[in-house]
Amino acid sequence: MNNIALPCLPVVGSSTLVPLVDGRQVPYANLDCAASAPALQAVADRVNQVLPLYASVHRGAGYLSQVSTALYEESRAAIGRFVGARSTDVTIITRNTTDSLNLLAGCVPAGPDGTPGRVLVLDVEHHANLLPWQGAPGGARVLAGGASVAETLDLLRAELARDSYALVALTGASNVTGESLIIDDVVAIAHAAGARVVLDGAQLVPHRRFSLADSGVDYVAFSGHKTYAPYGAGVLVGARDWLDSGHPYLAGGGAVRQVTTEDVTWTNAPARHEAGSPNVIGAVALASACEALAALPEGALEAHENLLRTRLVEGLESIEGVRVVRAWEDAVNPVGVVTFAVNDCDPGLVAAYLSAEHGIGVRDGRFCAHPLLHRLGFDAGAIRASVGVGTTLAEVDRLIHALALWVKEGVHTNYEVVDGCWAVKDDPRPTPAGSGLHGLIATAAAAVGGVAACGPAPTLAPQPTPALALVQ
């Protein structure tokens, strides 16, 4: 018990102190790993090691160019191994999960009869696994999930029997609740109907062992910045045939075999979709993170997260007026992502209070999952706490204690809404020394026209686009 209450791996910034509005400094409790995870110390060390070796890649004759090319290609292979890539799979280095799924959307082929291939996606998805499919040849249809995993699988089976789809897009773990469908069951249902499966692995891959070969999943996408390698790289790994024949994601150097003034001959994947100079350092960083996670003892990370999540959920449910958000009543083995709401309290104000008065970082809003929050009755948004390899039990307890104090005493400073976001009024907290900053921004959610992009739903919601028709 004591071992799994401690960090699984050291992360950069674990001892960083942050100022509070009362003038004290406390260690930062980063409970926002689902948004972006801190770098593993091993990743930062590896990056510092290879930076002096960095040079042009793939087309340079110099010694360091050859070293950089080898680093990039060996990183590609290591990332593929981490997710159990098959010999027929290809690993494409992208910017992030969103980039990967947009890339795949341009590669969904037409059916044998020439009908554009359509994509079936659930309403539980992050927008990264919802919006890109509008660009697929046949567009996307959104299936409303049921109240349980079993009911949702039945709905999925019925829809695939009713109509033809080329691809089923599925989250490996919800970025709102940490819950998931049973991947093996989804694969079996989809394959029986002649459809492939792409897994949004952004919240699964950094937290659970996953294998393409073992699961039968056709494609998986995930991000370095959620996998403890925040250096700008992500990946798409999966079946080569669609990626070799799909429209090149970027038009430019490195993606071609031959160019004339009248025509172009494109090369195969992965280069087909990696035009321009690739992110060598990002690829090395992500490969290093994959290797560090893979080296953990079997079950260690899962046990660590289960302990933290159980403590968090039980602590939240012990506080009067706090509700934990769940998508499925029968979900099992969720990852360390927990979303909750405090009755009659603006989620943004709660998050601002946790930061300013307790040094705790959480996420508030609708988490780029508007359809799910709407179906579950949380159009006003909620608060999300998420853990990772560097999270401790003490940090979870700090959050529970801070929320209990909120309910008992309320806030101890003044807050105001600035550009749609909650902020401390006349915030006395200084910016970090040496950062070059001149002030703080209230929240990471961009505000347009005074409305936070992931804040409460606007009164007049836009009509859904035809490509995202909802299947009830």
Backbone torsions as a table, in degrees:
resi	resn	phi	psi	omega
1	MET	NA	-44.1	-177.9
2	ASN	-64.1	-38.8	-178.1
3	ASN	-65.0	-43.3	-177.4
4	ILE	-78.9	-7.3	173.6
5	ALA	-82.1	-11.5	-179.2
6	LEU	-99.9	166.2	178.8
7	PRO	-59.1	143.7	175.8
8	CYS	-75.9	-37.8	-178.6
9	LEU	-142.7	146.8	177.7
10	PRO	-72.0	138.8	178.7
11	VAL	-121.6	152.8	178.2
12	VAL	-67.8	134.9	176.1
13	GLY	88.5	7.4	-177.1
14	SER	-64.6	-22.3	-180.0
15	SER	-106.2	11.5	-178.6
16	THR	-64.2	130.8	176.2
17	LEU	-94.1	142.2	176.8
18	VAL	-125.7	148.0	-178.9
19	PRO	-81.5	147.7	172.2
20	LEU	-106.6	166.3	-177.5
21	VAL	-69.0	-17.8	179.0
22	ASP	-88.4	4.6	176.8
23	GLY	96.5	-11.6	178.4
24	ARG	-78.0	162.8	170.6
25	GLN	-120.8	136.8	-179.8
26	VAL	-135.1	156.5	174.2
27	PRO	-61.8	136.3	-179.4
28	TYR	-69.2	129.0	175.1
29	ALA	-99.7	99.5	-176.1
30	ASN	-86.7	94.7	176.7
31	LEU	-108.8	42.0	178.9
32	ASP	-131.8	35.7	-176.9
33	CYS	-67.1	-23.6	179.6
34	ALA	-67.6	-23.7	177.9
35	ALA	-82.6	-56.6	174.0
36	SER	-152.4	129.3	-178.7
37	ALA	-93.3	148.1	177.4
38	PRO	-66.7	159.6	178.4
39	ALA	-70.6	138.0	168.4
40	LEU	-63.4	145.8	177.1
41	GLN	-60.5	-36.8	178.3
42	ALA	-62.9	-34.5	178.7
43	VAL	-68.7	-47.6	179.4
44	ALA	-61.0	-40.2	179.0
45	ASP	-64.1	-41.4	179.9
46	ARG	-65.7	-41.6	178.1
47	VAL	-61.7	-45.7	178.6
48	ASN	-62.2	-30.8	179.9
49	GLN	-70.3	-39.0	-174.0
50	VAL	-93.6	-15.5	-178.9
51	LEU	-54.3	-41.0	178.0
52	PRO	-66.8	-13.1	-178.9
53	LEU	-97.6	-1.5	-174.2
54	TYR	-71.1	134.5	176.0
55	ALA	-156.1	-174.0	179.1
56	SER	-61.3	150.6	-172.6
57	VAL	-121.5	145.3	174.4
58	HIS	76.0	-35.0	-174.9
59	ARG	-123.9	17.1	179.9
60	GLY	-104.8	140.8	-179.6
61	ALA	-91.1	-14.8	-177.6
62	GLY	-67.4	159.3	-177.3
63	TYR	-57.8	-48.2	-178.1
64	LEU	-68.6	-28.5	173.7
65	SER	-64.8	-39.4	177.7
66	GLN	-67.3	-37.8	176.5
67	VAL	-63.6	-46.4	-178.8
68	SER	-63.6	-40.2	177.2
69	THR	-62.0	-43.5	178.1
70	ALA	-63.5	-41.6	177.9
71	LEU	-60.4	-43.5	-178.2
72	TYR	-65.0	-48.0	-176.3
73	GLU	-71.8	-34.9	176.1
74	GLU	-69.0	-33.5	176.0
75	SER	-65.6	-41.9	177.6
76	ARG	-56.8	-45.5	-179.1
77	ALA	-65.1	-40.6	-179.3
78	ALA	-65.3	-39.7	178.9
79	ILE	-65.0	-42.9	177.4
80	GLY	-60.6	-42.9	178.3
81	ARG	-61.1	-38.0	-176.8
82	PHE	-59.8	-33.5	-179.5
83	VAL	-106.8	22.4	173.4
84	GLY	63.0	41.8	-179.9
85	ALA	-62.3	140.6	177.0
86	ARG	-86.0	166.9	-178.7
87	SER	-63.2	-23.7	-179.6
88	THR	-91.6	1.3	-179.8
89	ASP	-91.3	160.9	176.0
90	VAL	-129.3	144.1	178.9
91	THR	-109.4	119.7	-179.2
92	ILE	-110.7	127.5	178.2
93	ILE	-84.0	125.9	-179.3
94	THR	-124.3	-163.9	177.5
95	ARG	-89.7	-36.7	-176.0
96	ASN	-171.4	-174.6	-179.9
97	THR	-61.9	-44.9	179.7
98	THR	-56.9	-45.3	178.8
99	ASP	-60.2	-44.1	-178.1
100	SER	-62.4	-43.5	-177.2
101	LEU	-72.3	-34.8	173.7
102	ASN	-63.8	-38.4	177.7
103	LEU	-60.9	-49.5	-178.3
104	LEU	-64.0	-32.8	-179.7
105	ALA	-59.4	-30.0	178.8
106	GLY	-83.1	0.8	-176.7
107	CYS	-115.0	0.2	179.7
108	VAL	-69.2	118.1	-174.4
109	PRO	-82.8	167.6	172.2
110	ALA	-73.7	159.4	178.1
111	GLY	-75.3	174.6	-179.9
112	PRO	-56.2	-29.6	-180.0
113	ASP	-88.4	5.1	179.6
114	GLY	87.2	-3.4	179.0
115	THR	-70.7	132.8	-179.9
116	PRO	-54.8	136.1	-178.8
117	GLY	-70.9	130.5	-179.5
118	ARG	-102.9	159.6	-177.7
119	VAL	-119.4	134.9	175.2
120	LEU	-106.6	128.1	-175.8
121	VAL	-136.6	148.5	179.9
122	LEU	-87.5	158.4	179.8
123	ASP	-78.7	1.3	179.1
124	VAL	-85.6	-4.0	-168.8
125	GLU	-76.0	151.2	164.8
126	HIS	-62.8	149.6	-178.8
127	HIS	-56.4	-25.5	178.6
128	ALA	-64.3	-25.4	178.8
129	ASN	-111.1	24.7	179.2
130	LEU	-128.3	-55.3	-174.9
131	LEU	-71.1	-37.1	-178.0
132	PRO	-59.8	-26.3	-174.9
133	TRP	-73.3	-11.6	170.6
134	GLN	-59.3	-28.8	-178.4
135	GLY	-85.7	-4.2	176.1
136	ALA	-67.1	154.1	-175.0
137	PRO	-51.4	-41.4	-178.6
138	GLY	-100.8	5.9	-177.5
139	GLY	74.0	-168.0	-176.0
140	ALA	-130.1	151.9	171.7
141	ARG	-122.0	133.9	-177.0
142	VAL	-100.6	126.0	179.4
143	LEU	-98.1	122.4	176.9
144	ALA	-69.7	126.8	-179.7
145	GLY	-72.2	159.2	177.3
146	GLY	-91.5	-176.8	-178.4
147	ALA	-77.7	-14.2	-178.9
148	SER	-135.3	163.9	174.9
149	VAL	-61.5	-45.8	-177.9
150	ALA	-60.3	-44.0	179.7
151	GLU	-65.7	-39.4	-179.3
152	THR	-66.1	-39.8	177.0
153	LEU	-64.2	-37.8	176.6
154	ASP	-63.9	-42.1	178.1
155	LEU	-63.6	-40.2	178.8
156	LEU	-63.9	-45.4	-180.0
157	ARG	-61.2	-42.8	-178.3
158	ALA	-66.7	-40.7	-179.1
159	GLU	-67.8	-39.5	179.1
160	LEU	-69.5	-27.2	175.4
161	ALA	-77.3	-28.5	-176.8
162	ARG	-78.1	-34.3	-174.0
163	ASP	-143.3	167.3	-175.9
164	SER	-98.5	134.2	178.7
165	TYR	-135.0	147.3	176.0
166	ALA	-86.6	-29.0	-169.6
167	LEU	-149.6	140.2	169.8
168	VAL	-110.8	125.2	-179.9
169	ALA	-104.4	127.3	-170.4
170	LEU	-140.5	141.1	173.2
171	THR	-79.2	138.9	174.4
172	GLY	-74.2	-28.0	175.3
173	ALA	-161.3	131.7	-177.6
174	SER	-63.0	134.9	176.9
175	ASN	-76.5	-3.5	177.8
176	VAL	-99.9	-46.1	-173.3
177	THR	-115.9	-13.0	-176.1
178	GLY	79.3	-2.3	-176.4
179	GLU	-85.8	165.7	179.0
180	SER	-152.8	160.6	167.1
181	LEU	-75.8	171.6	177.3
182	ILE	-81.7	110.3	-171.7
183	ILE	-60.2	-42.8	-179.6
184	ASP	-59.0	-39.1	179.9
185	ASP	-67.8	-42.2	179.1
186	VAL	-62.2	-43.8	179.4
187	VAL	-60.7	-45.7	-179.2
188	ALA	-62.2	-43.2	-179.5
189	ILE	-65.3	-46.4	-177.6
190	ALA	-66.3	-46.6	-178.4
191	HIS	-64.5	-35.5	177.7
192	ALA	-63.7	-26.7	179.4
193	ALA	-94.9	5.3	178.1
194	GLY	82.0	16.3	-179.8
195	ALA	-107.8	148.3	173.2
196	ARG	-89.0	170.0	-178.2
197	VAL	-127.7	129.3	170.2
198	VAL	-112.3	133.9	-178.7
199	LEU	-107.9	123.1	168.3
200	ASP	-77.0	100.3	-174.2
201	GLY	-93.8	14.0	-174.2
202	ALA	-56.8	-39.7	-178.4
203	GLN	-99.5	-8.1	-179.1
204	LEU	-96.4	-52.1	-171.4
205	VAL	-57.4	-39.4	178.9
206	PRO	-72.8	-8.2	-169.8
207	HIS	-123.4	-15.1	-178.9
208	ARG	-142.5	150.3	173.2
209	ARG	-65.6	135.4	179.8
210	PHE	-141.7	142.1	179.2
211	SER	-138.9	125.5	173.7
212	LEU	-60.3	-45.6	-176.8
213	ALA	-63.0	-42.9	-177.2
214	ASP	-74.3	-36.3	-175.1
215	SER	-85.2	-25.9	-174.8
216	GLY	83.1	0.4	175.5
217	VAL	-59.8	139.9	-175.9
218	ASP	-84.8	-35.4	-179.5
219	TYR	-142.3	145.5	172.4
220	VAL	-135.6	139.8	177.3
221	ALA	-124.3	139.5	173.9
222	PHE	-155.9	170.9	-170.7
223	SER	-118.2	143.1	174.0
224	GLY	-65.1	-37.1	-174.3
225	HIS	-70.8	-15.6	172.8
226	LYS	-98.8	-6.6	-177.0
227	THR	-111.9	31.9	173.9
228	TYR	64.8	29.0	177.5
229	ALA	-140.0	68.4	-174.0
230	PRO	-77.7	64.1	-178.5
231	TYR	-123.2	24.5	169.1
232	GLY	85.2	18.7	179.0
233	ALA	-119.3	149.5	170.9
234	GLY	-141.0	-178.4	-178.5
235	VAL	-146.1	154.9	165.7
236	LEU	-126.1	124.0	-179.8
237	VAL	-124.6	131.6	177.8
238	GLY	170.2	-169.0	-172.3
239	ALA	-55.6	130.8	-172.7
240	ARG	-69.1	-35.3	-167.8
241	ASP	-57.8	-48.0	178.8
242	TRP	-62.9	-38.0	-175.0
243	LEU	-75.7	-27.5	176.2
244	ASP	-74.3	-31.2	-175.4
245	SER	-101.5	-14.1	-177.9
246	GLY	-69.7	159.3	179.4
247	HIS	-62.5	131.5	179.6
248	PRO	-53.7	133.5	-175.3
249	TYR	-67.9	-39.7	176.7
250	LEU	-126.2	137.7	175.8
251	ALA	-94.7	120.3	-179.7
252	GLY	170.5	-174.4	-177.6
253	GLY	-61.3	143.1	179.0
254	GLY	92.6	-18.2	-178.5
255	ALA	-97.2	5.0	-170.2
256	VAL	-123.8	158.2	169.7
257	ARG	-97.5	-41.4	-175.6
258	GLN	-152.7	139.2	177.8
259	VAL	-130.5	131.9	169.0
260	THR	-122.1	178.4	178.8
261	THR	-72.5	-13.9	-179.2
262	GLU	-108.2	-21.0	-170.0
263	ASP	-153.0	166.9	176.2
264	VAL	-141.3	139.5	173.3
265	THR	-112.3	117.1	-176.1
266	TRP	-83.7	151.3	176.0
267	THR	-87.4	-179.2	179.6
268	ASN	-87.2	171.6	174.7
269	ALA	-70.3	149.8	6.4
270	PRO	-83.3	-22.0	-175.0
271	ALA	-59.0	-29.8	-179.7
272	ARG	-53.3	-30.8	-175.7
273	HIS	-114.0	13.0	-177.2
274	GLU	-123.4	44.3	-179.1
275	ALA	-61.4	150.6	-179.7
276	GLY	86.5	179.8	179.6
277	SER	-75.9	123.7	-175.5
278	PRO	-76.0	164.0	179.4
279	ASN	-85.4	83.2	-177.2
280	VAL	-61.9	-47.0	-177.7
281	ILE	-63.8	-40.6	177.8
282	GLY	-62.6	-40.5	178.8
283	ALA	-65.7	-43.0	178.1
284	VAL	-61.9	-42.9	-179.7
285	ALA	-62.2	-45.4	-178.7
286	LEU	-66.4	-40.5	177.6
287	ALA	-61.5	-40.1	179.0
288	SER	-63.6	-40.9	177.5
289	ALA	-64.1	-43.2	178.9
290	CYS	-59.5	-43.6	-179.1
291	GLU	-66.5	-37.8	178.8
292	ALA	-66.5	-42.0	179.2
293	LEU	-67.9	-40.1	-179.7
294	ALA	-65.0	-27.3	-178.0
295	ALA	-78.8	-11.0	177.3
296	LEU	-64.6	146.6	177.3
297	PRO	-57.7	145.8	179.6
298	GLU	-53.6	125.6	176.6
299	GLY	84.7	-6.7	-175.0
300	ALA	-66.2	-45.9	-177.9
301	LEU	-68.0	-40.4	178.9
302	GLU	-62.4	-42.9	179.1
303	ALA	-64.3	-41.5	178.6
304	HIS	-59.2	-49.6	-177.8
305	GLU	-69.4	-37.5	179.3
306	ASN	-61.8	-40.5	177.4
307	LEU	-61.9	-48.3	-178.1
308	LEU	-65.1	-43.4	-178.2
309	ARG	-65.6	-42.9	179.3
310	THR	-61.0	-45.7	178.4
311	ARG	-61.0	-41.3	-177.7
312	LEU	-66.5	-49.2	-178.3
313	VAL	-63.7	-45.9	-180.0
314	GLU	-63.5	-39.1	178.7
315	GLY	-66.4	-42.6	178.9
316	LEU	-63.4	-44.2	-176.9
317	GLU	-71.6	-12.5	177.0
318	SER	-84.5	-8.8	-177.9
319	ILE	-96.4	128.1	-178.0
320	GLU	-61.2	131.4	175.8
321	GLY	87.9	-0.6	179.3
322	VAL	-98.9	129.8	179.3
323	ARG	-119.0	129.8	176.4
324	VAL	-89.1	134.4	-177.8
325	VAL	-85.3	130.7	176.4
326	ARG	-132.0	139.3	178.1
327	ALA	-90.3	-37.5	-175.6
328	TRP	-134.2	129.7	-175.6
329	GLU	-69.7	-21.5	-175.9
330	ASP	-114.1	18.1	179.5
331	ALA	-65.7	142.9	179.6
332	VAL	-123.5	152.2	173.8
333	ASN	54.4	50.7	177.2
334	PRO	-70.0	156.7	176.0
335	VAL	-82.0	179.4	-171.7
336	GLY	-80.9	54.2	176.7
337	VAL	-123.0	121.5	-177.3
338	VAL	-132.6	123.5	177.6
339	THR	-111.0	141.8	-176.6
340	PHE	-148.5	163.9	176.3
341	ALA	-131.5	150.3	176.2
342	VAL	-109.8	122.2	-174.9
343	ASN	-51.0	131.6	174.0
344	ASP	61.8	23.3	179.8
345	CYS	-125.9	134.9	177.1
346	ASP	-67.7	125.2	-178.8
347	PRO	-57.1	-35.7	-179.8
348	GLY	-65.2	-36.7	178.5
349	LEU	-69.2	-40.5	178.0
350	VAL	-60.5	-45.0	-179.1
351	ALA	-64.9	-40.0	178.4
352	ALA	-64.4	-40.6	177.4
353	TYR	-61.7	-46.4	-179.6
354	LEU	-59.8	-37.4	179.7
355	SER	-72.9	-54.1	-170.9
356	ALA	-71.7	-32.9	-173.8
357	GLU	-106.5	-10.3	-177.5
358	HIS	-136.5	-6.0	178.7
359	GLY	68.9	32.4	-178.0
360	ILE	-112.6	129.8	178.4
361	GLY	-100.7	120.8	173.7
362	VAL	-131.5	178.6	176.6
363	ARG	-115.2	142.7	175.5
364	ASP	-128.4	159.6	178.6
365	GLY	122.9	-142.7	-179.7
366	ARG	-119.0	8.6	164.5
367	PHE	57.0	33.0	-178.7
368	CYS	52.4	38.7	177.9
369	ALA	-142.6	52.2	-173.2
370	HIS	-57.6	-45.8	-179.7
371	PRO	-58.9	-41.2	179.9
372	LEU	-65.6	-47.4	-180.0
373	LEU	-60.9	-35.7	178.5
374	HIS	-65.5	-46.9	-178.5
375	ARG	-63.6	-35.1	-178.2
376	LEU	-84.2	-3.3	176.0
377	GLY	86.7	27.7	-179.4
378	PHE	-121.8	49.1	178.5
379	ASP	-62.2	-24.7	178.7
380	ALA	-79.4	-0.9	-179.5
381	GLY	91.6	179.7	-178.8
382	ALA	-157.2	-171.1	-179.1
383	ILE	-122.0	137.2	-179.4
384	ARG	-121.2	130.1	172.3
385	ALA	-114.9	134.9	-177.6
386	SER	-140.9	144.0	-173.9
387	VAL	-116.0	169.7	179.8
388	GLY	-154.3	-163.0	-174.9
389	VAL	-64.5	-25.4	-177.3
390	GLY	-97.7	1.5	-176.8
391	THR	-79.5	142.5	178.2
392	THR	-112.4	161.1	176.4
393	LEU	-63.0	-33.4	179.5
394	ALA	-62.9	-35.5	179.3
395	GLU	-69.2	-39.1	175.6
396	VAL	-62.8	-43.1	179.1
397	ASP	-63.9	-34.5	176.1
398	ARG	-60.0	-42.3	179.6
399	LEU	-64.3	-45.9	-179.5
400	ILE	-61.2	-43.4	179.5
401	HIS	-63.8	-42.6	-178.4
402	ALA	-64.3	-39.7	178.9
403	LEU	-69.2	-36.0	176.5
404	ALA	-63.7	-38.6	176.6
405	LEU	-66.0	-38.1	177.7
406	TRP	-57.2	-48.6	-178.0
407	VAL	-64.6	-36.5	-175.8
408	LYS	-81.3	-42.0	-169.9
409	GLU	-119.1	-20.3	-175.3
410	GLY	78.5	-165.4	-176.7
411	VAL	-82.7	160.5	179.7
412	HIS	-120.7	13.5	175.5
413	THR	-144.8	176.2	-177.1
414	ASN	-98.8	136.2	179.0
415	TYR	-122.6	154.4	177.3
416	GLU	-144.3	160.9	177.8
417	VAL	-93.8	122.9	178.9
418	VAL	-121.6	117.4	-178.5
419	ASP	52.6	40.8	176.7
420	GLY	82.9	3.4	-176.1
421	CYS	-125.7	142.9	178.3
422	TRP	-73.6	137.6	178.7
423	ALA	-147.6	158.2	174.9
424	VAL	-70.7	131.1	178.5
425	LYS	-73.0	128.6	-176.7
426	ASP	51.6	53.5	-174.1
427	ASP	-55.8	119.5	-178.4
428	PRO	-86.8	-6.0	-175.4
429	ARG	-70.3	130.0	-179.6
430	PRO	-77.8	160.0	172.3
431	THR	-79.6	158.3	-178.4
432	PRO	-60.4	137.0	178.5
433	ALA	-59.3	132.9	178.1
434	GLY	82.5	0.5	-177.4
435	SER	-78.9	-21.2	-176.5
436	GLY	76.9	7.4	-179.7
437	LEU	-85.2	154.4	179.3
438	HIS	-114.3	0.5	179.2
439	GLY	176.6	172.7	-179.3
440	LEU	-101.9	155.0	172.4
441	ILE	-107.5	138.3	-168.8
442	ALA	-58.3	-42.4	-176.6
443	THR	-155.1	160.4	179.7
444	ALA	-73.8	-16.2	-179.5
445	ALA	-74.0	123.8	179.7
446	ALA	-67.6	141.9	179.0
447	ALA	-111.3	130.5	178.9
448	VAL	-125.4	121.7	179.8
449	GLY	63.0	28.7	178.1
450	GLY	82.8	4.0	179.4
451	VAL	-118.4	121.1	179.1
452	ALA	-63.7	135.1	-173.6
453	ALA	-60.1	-34.7	179.9
454	CYS	-112.5	20.8	177.1
455	GLY	-83.6	-156.3	-179.0
456	PRO	-58.9	152.7	178.2
457	ALA	-65.5	138.3	176.6
458	PRO	-65.7	156.1	-178.4
459	THR	-60.3	-42.6	178.6
460	LEU	-105.8	96.1	-178.4
461	ALA	-77.5	142.0	177.9
462	PRO	-66.2	153.8	177.7
463	GLN	-70.5	143.5	177.9
464	PRO	-65.4	146.9	177.5
465	THR	-72.5	149.0	-178.4
466	PRO	-56.7	-31.3	-177.5
467	ALA	-69.3	-14.6	-179.8
468	LEU	-115.1	43.1	179.5
469	ALA	-61.0	138.8	-176.5
470	LEU	-90.0	131.9	174.9
471	VAL	-98.1	116.1	-179.7
472	GLN	-82.3	NA	NA
